[in-house]
Amino acid sequence: MNSEDFISQLISETGLTQEQGVAANGIFESTFLAGNKNKDFIIAQIVEKLGVDESQANMIYNVAIGLLTTGVLSKIKGIFKK
């Protein structure tokens, strides 16, 4: 999944604006995703940069991780189909 697809899907599933979707994408692209410390850091960044509360930031995080996981799994499955 490329950045444009990710942003579009994130906006669709969370109700973010285009500007917020781009900002959220930047946060996920610039942060290593593994580990609870990074989850807390990402959620704090979403709250700060998108101007949402922690509950909404958590929802955005969960949707984004789901999208990223789906994209990675699709690529892995595609490799083995060849």
PDB file with one MODEL, atoms N, CA, C and O in Angstrom:
MODEL        1
ATOM      1  N   MET A   1       0.859  -1.167   0.000  1.00  0.00           N
ATOM      2  CA  MET A   1       0.000   0.000   0.000  1.00  0.00           C
ATOM      3  C   MET A   1       0.908   1.232   0.000  1.00  0.00           C
ATOM      4  O   MET A   1       1.768   1.383   0.867  1.00  0.00           O
ATOM      5  N   ASN A   2       0.702   2.106  -0.981  1.00  0.00           N
ATOM      6  CA  ASN A   2       1.512   3.320  -1.019  1.00  0.00           C
ATOM      7  C   ASN A   2       0.908   4.388  -0.109  1.00  0.00           C
ATOM      8  O   ASN A   2      -0.185   4.214   0.428  1.00  0.00           O
ATOM      9  N   SER A   3       1.633   5.488   0.055  1.00  0.00           N
ATOM     10  CA  SER A   3       1.203   6.548   0.979  1.00  0.00           C
ATOM     11  C   SER A   3      -0.163   7.114   0.624  1.00  0.00           C
ATOM     12  O   SER A   3      -0.990   7.343   1.506  1.00  0.00           O
ATOM     13  N   GLU A   4      -0.403   7.341  -0.659  1.00  0.00           N
ATOM     14  CA  GLU A   4      -1.691   7.909  -1.075  1.00  0.00           C
ATOM     15  C   GLU A   4      -2.848   6.979  -0.726  1.00  0.00           C
ATOM     16  O   GLU A   4      -3.889   7.429  -0.248  1.00  0.00           O
ATOM     17  N   ASP A   5      -2.665   5.690  -0.965  1.00  0.00           N
ATOM     18  CA  ASP A   5      -3.703   4.714  -0.624  1.00  0.00           C
ATOM     19  C   ASP A   5      -3.924   4.665   0.887  1.00  0.00           C
ATOM     20  O   ASP A   5      -5.059   4.617   1.360  1.00  0.00           O
ATOM     21  N   PHE A   6      -2.818   4.677   1.636  1.00  0.00           N
ATOM     22  CA  PHE A   6      -2.906   4.640   3.092  1.00  0.00           C
ATOM     23  C   PHE A   6      -3.673   5.851   3.611  1.00  0.00           C
ATOM     24  O   PHE A   6      -4.582   5.710   4.430  1.00  0.00           O
ATOM     25  N   ILE A   7      -3.307   7.039   3.137  1.00  0.00           N
ATOM     26  CA  ILE A   7      -3.968   8.272   3.572  1.00  0.00           C
ATOM     27  C   ILE A   7      -5.449   8.233   3.222  1.00  0.00           C
ATOM     28  O   ILE A   7      -6.295   8.556   4.056  1.00  0.00           O
ATOM     29  N   SER A   8      -5.760   7.844   2.007  1.00  0.00           N
ATOM     30  CA  SER A   8      -7.148   7.777   1.557  1.00  0.00           C
ATOM     31  C   SER A   8      -7.971   6.823   2.417  1.00  0.00           C
ATOM     32  O   SER A   8      -9.079   7.156   2.837  1.00  0.00           O
ATOM     33  N   GLN A   9      -7.433   5.653   2.674  1.00  0.00           N
ATOM     34  CA  GLN A   9      -8.139   4.656   3.481  1.00  0.00           C
ATOM     35  C   GLN A   9      -8.272   5.125   4.927  1.00  0.00           C
ATOM     36  O   GLN A   9      -9.316   4.930   5.549  1.00  0.00           O
ATOM     37  N   LEU A  10      -7.224   5.739   5.464  1.00  0.00           N
ATOM     38  CA  LEU A  10      -7.258   6.246   6.834  1.00  0.00           C
ATOM     39  C   LEU A  10      -8.329   7.324   6.979  1.00  0.00           C
ATOM     40  O   LEU A  10      -9.079   7.334   7.956  1.00  0.00           O
ATOM     41  N   ILE A  11      -8.399   8.226   6.009  1.00  0.00           N
ATOM     42  CA  ILE A  11      -9.419   9.278   6.017  1.00  0.00           C
ATOM     43  C   ILE A  11     -10.814   8.654   5.958  1.00  0.00           C
ATOM     44  O   ILE A  11     -11.718   9.056   6.690  1.00  0.00           O
ATOM     45  N   SER A  12     -10.970   7.676   5.084  1.00  0.00           N
ATOM     46  CA  SER A  12     -12.260   7.010   4.906  1.00  0.00           C
ATOM     47  C   SER A  12     -12.738   6.332   6.189  1.00  0.00           C
ATOM     48  O   SER A  12     -13.917   6.407   6.535  1.00  0.00           O
ATOM     49  N   GLU A  13     -11.823   5.675   6.889  1.00  0.00           N
ATOM     50  CA  GLU A  13     -12.209   4.894   8.065  1.00  0.00           C
ATOM     51  C   GLU A  13     -12.260   5.698   9.358  1.00  0.00           C
ATOM     52  O   GLU A  13     -12.867   5.253  10.332  1.00  0.00           O
ATOM     53  N   THR A  14     -11.630   6.883   9.388  1.00  0.00           N
ATOM     54  CA  THR A  14     -11.568   7.638  10.644  1.00  0.00           C
ATOM     55  C   THR A  14     -12.272   8.983  10.602  1.00  0.00           C
ATOM     56  O   THR A  14     -12.527   9.577  11.650  1.00  0.00           O
ATOM     57  N   GLY A  15     -12.592   9.479   9.403  1.00  0.00           N
ATOM     58  CA  GLY A  15     -13.228  10.784   9.294  1.00  0.00           C
ATOM     59  C   GLY A  15     -12.265  11.947   9.415  1.00  0.00           C
ATOM     60  O   GLY A  15     -12.688  13.084   9.620  1.00  0.00           O
ATOM     61  N   LEU A  16     -10.975  11.678   9.290  1.00  0.00           N
ATOM     62  CA  LEU A  16      -9.980  12.751   9.337  1.00  0.00           C
ATOM     63  C   LEU A  16     -10.089  13.623   8.093  1.00  0.00           C
ATOM     64  O   LEU A  16     -10.626  13.198   7.070  1.00  0.00           O
ATOM     65  N   THR A  17      -9.575  14.847   8.190  1.00  0.00           N
ATOM     66  CA  THR A  17      -9.467  15.702   7.015  1.00  0.00           C
ATOM     67  C   THR A  17      -8.254  15.257   6.212  1.00  0.00           C
ATOM     68  O   THR A  17      -7.438  14.477   6.701  1.00  0.00           O
ATOM     69  N   GLN A  18      -8.130  15.746   4.988  1.00  0.00           N
ATOM     70  CA  GLN A  18      -6.968  15.430   4.158  1.00  0.00           C
ATOM     71  C   GLN A  18      -5.682  15.858   4.871  1.00  0.00           C
ATOM     72  O   GLN A  18      -4.700  15.116   4.898  1.00  0.00           O
ATOM     73  N   GLU A  19      -5.702  17.057   5.444  1.00  0.00           N
ATOM     74  CA  GLU A  19      -4.519  17.578   6.140  1.00  0.00           C
ATOM     75  C   GLU A  19      -4.145  16.690   7.331  1.00  0.00           C
ATOM     76  O   GLU A  19      -2.968  16.401   7.546  1.00  0.00           O
ATOM     77  N   GLN A  20      -5.136  16.264   8.095  1.00  0.00           N
ATOM     78  CA  GLN A  20      -4.880  15.381   9.229  1.00  0.00           C
ATOM     79  C   GLN A  20      -4.378  14.017   8.757  1.00  0.00           C
ATOM     80  O   GLN A  20      -3.501  13.428   9.390  1.00  0.00           O
ATOM     81  N   GLY A  21      -4.924  13.514   7.659  1.00  0.00           N
ATOM     82  CA  GLY A  21      -4.480  12.236   7.113  1.00  0.00           C
ATOM     83  C   GLY A  21      -3.028  12.275   6.691  1.00  0.00           C
ATOM     84  O   GLY A  21      -2.276  11.331   6.933  1.00  0.00           O
ATOM     85  N   VAL A  22      -2.633  13.372   6.056  1.00  0.00           N
ATOM     86  CA  VAL A  22      -1.238  13.537   5.636  1.00  0.00           C
ATOM     87  C   VAL A  22      -0.333  13.615   6.864  1.00  0.00           C
ATOM     88  O   VAL A  22       0.737  13.007   6.891  1.00  0.00           O
ATOM     89  N   ALA A  23      -0.768  14.367   7.884  1.00  0.00           N
ATOM     90  CA  ALA A  23       0.023  14.492   9.112  1.00  0.00           C
ATOM     91  C   ALA A  23       0.163  13.136   9.807  1.00  0.00           C
ATOM     92  O   ALA A  23       1.247  12.785  10.273  1.00  0.00           O
ATOM     93  N   ALA A  24      -0.929  12.377   9.877  1.00  0.00           N
ATOM     94  CA  ALA A  24      -0.881  11.052  10.498  1.00  0.00           C
ATOM     95  C   ALA A  24       0.061  10.138   9.727  1.00  0.00           C
ATOM     96  O   ALA A  24       0.835   9.394  10.328  1.00  0.00           O
ATOM     97  N   ASN A  25       0.001  10.189   8.416  1.00  0.00           N
ATOM     98  CA  ASN A  25       0.898   9.389   7.592  1.00  0.00           C
ATOM     99  C   ASN A  25       2.351   9.727   7.908  1.00  0.00           C
ATOM    100  O   ASN A  25       3.187   8.830   8.025  1.00  0.00           O
ATOM    101  N   GLY A  26       2.651  11.001   8.045  1.00  0.00           N
ATOM    102  CA  GLY A  26       4.010  11.429   8.379  1.00  0.00           C
ATOM    103  C   GLY A  26       4.475  10.864   9.709  1.00  0.00           C
ATOM    104  O   GLY A  26       5.630  10.464   9.851  1.00  0.00           O
ATOM    105  N   ILE A  27       3.576  10.831  10.682  1.00  0.00           N
ATOM    106  CA  ILE A  27       3.918  10.279  11.997  1.00  0.00           C
ATOM    107  C   ILE A  27       4.265   8.797  11.870  1.00  0.00           C
ATOM    108  O   ILE A  27       5.268   8.345  12.423  1.00  0.00           O
ATOM    109  N   PHE A  28       3.446   8.044  11.149  1.00  0.00           N
ATOM    110  CA  PHE A  28       3.691   6.608  11.013  1.00  0.00           C
ATOM    111  C   PHE A  28       4.933   6.320  10.175  1.00  0.00           C
ATOM    112  O   PHE A  28       5.654   5.362  10.455  1.00  0.00           O
ATOM    113  N   GLU A  29       5.195   7.130   9.157  1.00  0.00           N
ATOM    114  CA  GLU A  29       6.382   6.915   8.333  1.00  0.00           C
ATOM    115  C   GLU A  29       7.668   7.211   9.092  1.00  0.00           C
ATOM    116  O   GLU A  29       8.704   6.614   8.803  1.00  0.00           O
ATOM    117  N   SER A  30       7.617   8.122  10.054  1.00  0.00           N
ATOM    118  CA  SER A  30       8.843   8.537  10.734  1.00  0.00           C
ATOM    119  C   SER A  30       9.079   7.817  12.062  1.00  0.00           C
ATOM    120  O   SER A  30      10.045   8.125  12.759  1.00  0.00           O
ATOM    121  N   THR A  31       8.224   6.874  12.422  1.00  0.00           N
ATOM    122  CA  THR A  31       8.339   6.209  13.717  1.00  0.00           C
ATOM    123  C   THR A  31       8.349   4.702  13.535  1.00  0.00           C
ATOM    124  O   THR A  31       7.505   4.145  12.834  1.00  0.00           O
ATOM    125  N   PHE A  32       9.315   4.044  14.174  1.00  0.00           N
ATOM    126  CA  PHE A  32       9.360   2.584  14.190  1.00  0.00           C
ATOM    127  C   PHE A  32       8.129   2.088  14.932  1.00  0.00           C
ATOM    128  O   PHE A  32       7.866   2.550  16.043  1.00  0.00           O
ATOM    129  N   LEU A  33       7.377   1.176  14.365  1.00  0.00           N
ATOM    130  CA  LEU A  33       6.051   0.834  14.873  1.00  0.00           C
ATOM    131  C   LEU A  33       6.023  -0.206  15.989  1.00  0.00           C
ATOM    132  O   LEU A  33       5.010  -0.322  16.679  1.00  0.00           O
ATOM    133  N   ALA A  34       7.082  -0.953  16.187  1.00  0.00           N
ATOM    134  CA  ALA A  34       7.042  -2.026  17.180  1.00  0.00           C
ATOM    135  C   ALA A  34       7.232  -1.485  18.596  1.00  0.00           C
ATOM    136  O   ALA A  34       7.968  -0.522  18.814  1.00  0.00           O
ATOM    137  N   GLY A  35       6.570  -2.109  19.535  1.00  0.00           N
ATOM    138  CA  GLY A  35       6.769  -1.797  20.946  1.00  0.00           C
ATOM    139  C   GLY A  35       5.749  -0.833  21.518  1.00  0.00           C
ATOM    140  O   GLY A  35       5.266   0.065  20.828  1.00  0.00           O
ATOM    141  N   ASN A  36       5.423  -1.031  22.798  1.00  0.00           N
ATOM    142  CA  ASN A  36       4.433  -0.186  23.462  1.00  0.00           C
ATOM    143  C   ASN A  36       4.915   1.237  23.669  1.00  0.00           C
ATOM    144  O   ASN A  36       4.112   2.169  23.633  1.00  0.00           O
ATOM    145  N   LYS A  37       6.229   1.425  23.888  1.00  0.00           N
ATOM    146  CA  LYS A  37       6.739   2.787  24.044  1.00  0.00           C
ATOM    147  C   LYS A  37       6.441   3.596  22.792  1.00  0.00           C
ATOM    148  O   LYS A  37       6.022   4.751  22.872  1.00  0.00           O
ATOM    149  N   ASN A  38       6.659   2.987  21.647  1.00  0.00           N
ATOM    150  CA  ASN A  38       6.408   3.700  20.396  1.00  0.00           C
ATOM    151  C   ASN A  38       4.918   3.911  20.167  1.00  0.00           C
ATOM    152  O   ASN A  38       4.525   4.918  19.579  1.00  0.00           O
ATOM    153  N   LYS A  39       4.093   2.993  20.614  1.00  0.00           N
ATOM    154  CA  LYS A  39       2.644   3.193  20.508  1.00  0.00           C
ATOM    155  C   LYS A  39       2.256   4.440  21.289  1.00  0.00           C
ATOM    156  O   LYS A  39       1.517   5.289  20.789  1.00  0.00           O
ATOM    157  N   ASP A  40       2.755   4.549  22.513  1.00  0.00           N
ATOM    158  CA  ASP A  40       2.455   5.722  23.337  1.00  0.00           C
ATOM    159  C   ASP A  40       2.978   6.994  22.688  1.00  0.00           C
ATOM    160  O   ASP A  40       2.313   8.030  22.711  1.00  0.00           O
ATOM    161  N   PHE A  41       4.179   6.914  22.107  1.00  0.00           N
ATOM    162  CA  PHE A  41       4.771   8.072  21.432  1.00  0.00           C
ATOM    163  C   PHE A  41       3.927   8.480  20.224  1.00  0.00           C
ATOM    164  O   PHE A  41       3.654   9.663  20.022  1.00  0.00           O
ATOM    165  N   ILE A  42       3.520   7.502  19.430  1.00  0.00           N
ATOM    166  CA  ILE A  42       2.716   7.784  18.240  1.00  0.00           C
ATOM    167  C   ILE A  42       1.375   8.401  18.641  1.00  0.00           C
ATOM    168  O   ILE A  42       0.932   9.371  18.026  1.00  0.00           O
ATOM    169  N   ILE A  43       0.739   7.853  19.650  1.00  0.00           N
ATOM    170  CA  ILE A  43      -0.545   8.404  20.104  1.00  0.00           C
ATOM    171  C   ILE A  43      -0.365   9.837  20.589  1.00  0.00           C
ATOM    172  O   ILE A  43      -1.192  10.698  20.292  1.00  0.00           O
ATOM    173  N   ALA A  44       0.705  10.100  21.332  1.00  0.00           N
ATOM    174  CA  ALA A  44       0.979  11.468  21.791  1.00  0.00           C
ATOM    175  C   ALA A  44       1.196  12.406  20.608  1.00  0.00           C
ATOM    176  O   ALA A  44       0.739  13.549  20.628  1.00  0.00           O
ATOM    177  N   GLN A  45       1.893  11.925  19.575  1.00  0.00           N
ATOM    178  CA  GLN A  45       2.123  12.732  18.374  1.00  0.00           C
ATOM    179  C   GLN A  45       0.814  13.015  17.641  1.00  0.00           C
ATOM    180  O   GLN A  45       0.601  14.125  17.153  1.00  0.00           O
ATOM    181  N   ILE A  46      -0.051  12.024  17.563  1.00  0.00           N
ATOM    182  CA  ILE A  46      -1.352  12.207  16.910  1.00  0.00           C
ATOM    183  C   ILE A  46      -2.166  13.257  17.662  1.00  0.00           C
ATOM    184  O   ILE A  46      -2.762  14.139  17.045  1.00  0.00           O
ATOM    185  N   VAL A  47      -2.192  13.165  18.988  1.00  0.00           N
ATOM    186  CA  VAL A  47      -2.918  14.149  19.804  1.00  0.00           C
ATOM    187  C   VAL A  47      -2.379  15.545  19.533  1.00  0.00           C
ATOM    188  O   VAL A  47      -3.141  16.484  19.303  1.00  0.00           O
ATOM    189  N   GLU A  48      -1.057  15.670  19.561  1.00  0.00           N
ATOM    190  CA  GLU A  48      -0.419  16.980  19.389  1.00  0.00           C
ATOM    191  C   GLU A  48      -0.598  17.540  17.980  1.00  0.00           C
ATOM    192  O   GLU A  48      -0.993  18.695  17.816  1.00  0.00           O
ATOM    193  N   LYS A  49      -0.313  16.739  16.979  1.00  0.00           N
ATOM    194  CA  LYS A  49      -0.275  17.256  15.607  1.00  0.00           C
ATOM    195  C   LYS A  49      -1.638  17.301  14.918  1.00  0.00           C
ATOM    196  O   LYS A  49      -1.848  18.103  14.008  1.00  0.00           O
ATOM    197  N   LEU A  50      -2.557  16.447  15.347  1.00  0.00           N
ATOM    198  CA  LEU A  50      -3.869  16.421  14.706  1.00  0.00           C
ATOM    199  C   LEU A  50      -4.930  17.149  15.527  1.00  0.00           C
ATOM    200  O   LEU A  50      -6.030  17.408  15.040  1.00  0.00           O
ATOM    201  N   GLY A  51      -4.595  17.478  16.771  1.00  0.00           N
ATOM    202  CA  GLY A  51      -5.534  18.211  17.613  1.00  0.00           C
ATOM    203  C   GLY A  51      -6.756  17.405  18.015  1.00  0.00           C
ATOM    204  O   GLY A  51      -7.864  17.935  18.091  1.00  0.00           O
ATOM    205  N   VAL A  52      -6.547  16.120  18.273  1.00  0.00           N
ATOM    206  CA  VAL A  52      -7.642  15.249  18.693  1.00  0.00           C
ATOM    207  C   VAL A  52      -7.389  14.795  20.131  1.00  0.00           C
ATOM    208  O   VAL A  52      -6.286  14.956  20.653  1.00  0.00           O
ATOM    209  N   ASP A  53      -8.424  14.224  20.770  1.00  0.00           N
ATOM    210  CA  ASP A  53      -8.216  13.729  22.130  1.00  0.00           C
ATOM    211  C   ASP A  53      -7.573  12.341  22.084  1.00  0.00           C
ATOM    212  O   ASP A  53      -7.446  11.732  21.022  1.00  0.00           O
ATOM    213  N   GLU A  54      -7.172  11.857  23.263  1.00  0.00           N
ATOM    214  CA  GLU A  54      -6.443  10.595  23.329  1.00  0.00           C
ATOM    215  C   GLU A  54      -7.279   9.407  22.855  1.00  0.00           C
ATOM    216  O   GLU A  54      -6.746   8.477  22.250  1.00  0.00           O
ATOM    217  N   SER A  55      -8.562   9.433  23.121  1.00  0.00           N
ATOM    218  CA  SER A  55      -9.443   8.354  22.685  1.00  0.00           C
ATOM    219  C   SER A  55      -9.488   8.274  21.156  1.00  0.00           C
ATOM    220  O   SER A  55      -9.388   7.189  20.582  1.00  0.00           O
ATOM    221  N   GLN A  56      -9.638   9.421  20.509  1.00  0.00           N
ATOM    222  CA  GLN A  56      -9.662   9.436  19.049  1.00  0.00           C
ATOM    223  C   GLN A  56      -8.290   9.067  18.484  1.00  0.00           C
ATOM    224  O   GLN A  56      -8.200   8.377  17.469  1.00  0.00           O
ATOM    225  N   ALA A  57      -7.225   9.525  19.142  1.00  0.00           N
ATOM    226  CA  ALA A  57      -5.870   9.183  18.698  1.00  0.00           C
ATOM    227  C   ALA A  57      -5.653   7.675  18.760  1.00  0.00           C
ATOM    228  O   ALA A  57      -5.027   7.096  17.872  1.00  0.00           O
ATOM    229  N   ASN A  58      -6.167   7.046  19.800  1.00  0.00           N
ATOM    230  CA  ASN A  58      -6.063   5.598  19.939  1.00  0.00           C
ATOM    231  C   ASN A  58      -6.796   4.891  18.812  1.00  0.00           C
ATOM    232  O   ASN A  58      -6.290   3.914  18.259  1.00  0.00           O
ATOM    233  N   MET A  59      -7.988   5.376  18.465  1.00  0.00           N
ATOM    234  CA  MET A  59      -8.766   4.799  17.371  1.00  0.00           C
ATOM    235  C   MET A  59      -8.008   4.959  16.050  1.00  0.00           C
ATOM    236  O   MET A  59      -7.935   4.017  15.261  1.00  0.00           O
ATOM    237  N   ILE A  60      -7.445   6.146  15.806  1.00  0.00           N
ATOM    238  CA  ILE A  60      -6.678   6.397  14.583  1.00  0.00           C
ATOM    239  C   ILE A  60      -5.485   5.454  14.524  1.00  0.00           C
ATOM    240  O   ILE A  60      -5.197   4.882  13.473  1.00  0.00           O
ATOM    241  N   TYR A  61      -4.788   5.289  15.644  1.00  0.00           N
ATOM    242  CA  TYR A  61      -3.642   4.387  15.720  1.00  0.00           C
ATOM    243  C   TYR A  61      -4.056   2.964  15.346  1.00  0.00           C
ATOM    244  O   TYR A  61      -3.404   2.318  14.526  1.00  0.00           O
ATOM    245  N   ASN A  62      -5.135   2.484  15.945  1.00  0.00           N
ATOM    246  CA  ASN A  62      -5.577   1.107  15.686  1.00  0.00           C
ATOM    247  C   ASN A  62      -5.983   0.897  14.233  1.00  0.00           C
ATOM    248  O   ASN A  62      -5.664  -0.138  13.648  1.00  0.00           O
ATOM    249  N   VAL A  63      -6.677   1.858  13.648  1.00  0.00           N
ATOM    250  CA  VAL A  63      -7.051   1.760  12.233  1.00  0.00           C
ATOM    251  C   VAL A  63      -5.795   1.741  11.367  1.00  0.00           C
ATOM    252  O   VAL A  63      -5.672   0.919  10.459  1.00  0.00           O
ATOM    253  N   ALA A  64      -4.867   2.649  11.652  1.00  0.00           N
ATOM    254  CA  ALA A  64      -3.641   2.741  10.851  1.00  0.00           C
ATOM    255  C   ALA A  64      -2.816   1.463  10.939  1.00  0.00           C
ATOM    256  O   ALA A  64      -2.320   0.976   9.923  1.00  0.00           O
ATOM    257  N   ILE A  65      -2.666   0.921  12.130  1.00  0.00           N
ATOM    258  CA  ILE A  65      -1.906  -0.322  12.288  1.00  0.00           C
ATOM    259  C   ILE A  65      -2.591  -1.452  11.521  1.00  0.00           C
ATOM    260  O   ILE A  65      -1.920  -2.274  10.897  1.00  0.00           O
ATOM    261  N   GLY A  66      -3.906  -1.496  11.564  1.00  0.00           N
ATOM    262  CA  GLY A  66      -4.635  -2.505  10.793  1.00  0.00           C
ATOM    263  C   GLY A  66      -4.387  -2.367   9.305  1.00  0.00           C
ATOM    264  O   GLY A  66      -4.185  -3.363   8.611  1.00  0.00           O
ATOM    265  N   LEU A  67      -4.402  -1.135   8.808  1.00  0.00           N
ATOM    266  CA  LEU A  67      -4.146  -0.896   7.381  1.00  0.00           C
ATOM    267  C   LEU A  67      -2.722  -1.286   7.009  1.00  0.00           C
ATOM    268  O   LEU A  67      -2.492  -1.921   5.980  1.00  0.00           O
ATOM    269  N   LEU A  68      -1.772  -0.904   7.850  1.00  0.00           N
ATOM    270  CA  LEU A  68      -0.371  -1.222   7.567  1.00  0.00           C
ATOM    271  C   LEU A  68      -0.137  -2.725   7.609  1.00  0.00           C
ATOM    272  O   LEU A  68       0.581  -3.261   6.765  1.00  0.00           O
ATOM    273  N   THR A  69      -0.725  -3.401   8.564  1.00  0.00           N
ATOM    274  CA  THR A  69      -0.581  -4.855   8.677  1.00  0.00           C
ATOM    275  C   THR A  69      -1.175  -5.549   7.459  1.00  0.00           C
ATOM    276  O   THR A  69      -0.571  -6.475   6.916  1.00  0.00           O
ATOM    277  N   THR A  70      -2.337  -5.115   7.032  1.00  0.00           N
ATOM    278  CA  THR A  70      -2.983  -5.686   5.850  1.00  0.00           C
ATOM    279  C   THR A  70      -2.114  -5.487   4.616  1.00  0.00           C
ATOM    280  O   THR A  70      -1.970  -6.401   3.804  1.00  0.00           O
ATOM    281  N   GLY A  71      -1.537  -4.305   4.472  1.00  0.00           N
ATOM    282  CA  GLY A  71      -0.674  -4.018   3.325  1.00  0.00           C
ATOM    283  C   GLY A  71       0.562  -4.888   3.305  1.00  0.00           C
ATOM    284  O   GLY A  71       0.961  -5.372   2.246  1.00  0.00           O
ATOM    285  N   VAL A  72       1.175  -5.094   4.461  1.00  0.00           N
ATOM    286  CA  VAL A  72       2.373  -5.925   4.551  1.00  0.00           C
ATOM    287  C   VAL A  72       2.029  -7.374   4.250  1.00  0.00           C
ATOM    288  O   VAL A  72       2.754  -8.044   3.515  1.00  0.00           O
ATOM    289  N   LEU A  73       0.931  -7.863   4.809  1.00  0.00           N
ATOM    290  CA  LEU A  73       0.534  -9.251   4.554  1.00  0.00           C
ATOM    291  C   LEU A  73       0.217  -9.481   3.079  1.00  0.00           C
ATOM    292  O   LEU A  73       0.529 -10.541   2.537  1.00  0.00           O
ATOM    293  N   SER A  74      -0.394  -8.504   2.432  1.00  0.00           N
ATOM    294  CA  SER A  74      -0.695  -8.627   1.002  1.00  0.00           C
ATOM    295  C   SER A  74       0.582  -8.741   0.186  1.00  0.00           C
ATOM    296  O   SER A  74       0.657  -9.529  -0.757  1.00  0.00           O
ATOM    297  N   LYS A  75       1.585  -7.951   0.551  1.00  0.00           N
ATOM    298  CA  LYS A  75       2.863  -8.014  -0.166  1.00  0.00           C
ATOM    299  C   LYS A  75       3.525  -9.367   0.025  1.00  0.00           C
ATOM    300  O   LYS A  75       4.061  -9.938  -0.925  1.00  0.00           O
ATOM    301  N   ILE A  76       3.492  -9.885   1.245  1.00  0.00           N
ATOM    302  CA  ILE A  76       4.108 -11.185   1.523  1.00  0.00           C
ATOM    303  C   ILE A  76       3.391 -12.279   0.739  1.00  0.00           C
ATOM    304  O   ILE A  76       4.041 -13.131   0.133  1.00  0.00           O
ATOM    305  N   LYS A  77       2.067 -12.265   0.745  1.00  0.00           N
ATOM    306  CA  LYS A  77       1.308 -13.262  -0.013  1.00  0.00           C
ATOM    307  C   LYS A  77       1.604 -13.154  -1.500  1.00  0.00           C
ATOM    308  O   LYS A  77       1.685 -14.170  -2.191  1.00  0.00           O
ATOM    309  N   GLY A  78       1.766 -11.933  -1.999  1.00  0.00           N
ATOM    310  CA  GLY A  78       2.072 -11.712  -3.411  1.00  0.00           C
ATOM    311  C   GLY A  78       3.408 -12.303  -3.810  1.00  0.00           C
ATOM    312  O   GLY A  78       3.560 -12.802  -4.925  1.00  0.00           O
ATOM    313  N   ILE A  79       4.372 -12.251  -2.915  1.00  0.00           N
ATOM    314  CA  ILE A  79       5.703 -12.805  -3.189  1.00  0.00           C
ATOM    315  C   ILE A  79       5.608 -14.305  -3.415  1.00  0.00           C
ATOM    316  O   ILE A  79       6.253 -14.839  -4.318  1.00  0.00           O
ATOM    317  N   PHE A  80       4.810 -14.989  -2.605  1.00  0.00           N
ATOM    318  CA  PHE A  80       4.725 -16.439  -2.696  1.00  0.00           C
ATOM    319  C   PHE A  80       3.825 -16.923  -3.824  1.00  0.00           C
ATOM    320  O   PHE A  80       3.877 -18.099  -4.186  1.00  0.00           O
ATOM    321  N   LYS A  81       3.006 -16.048  -4.384  1.00  0.00           N
ATOM    322  CA  LYS A  81       2.151 -16.434  -5.505  1.00  0.00           C
ATOM    323  C   LYS A  81       2.925 -16.498  -6.810  1.00  0.00           C
ATOM    324  O   LYS A  81       2.484 -17.151  -7.757  1.00  0.00           O
ATOM    325  N   LYS A  82       4.056 -15.840  -6.876  1.00  0.00           N
ATOM    326  CA  LYS A  82       4.822 -15.770  -8.130  1.00  0.00           C
ATOM    327  C   LYS A  82       5.498 -17.049  -8.467  1.00  0.00           C
ATOM    328  O   LYS A  82       6.176 -17.138  -9.491  1.00  0.00           O
TER     329      LYS A  82
ENDMDL
END
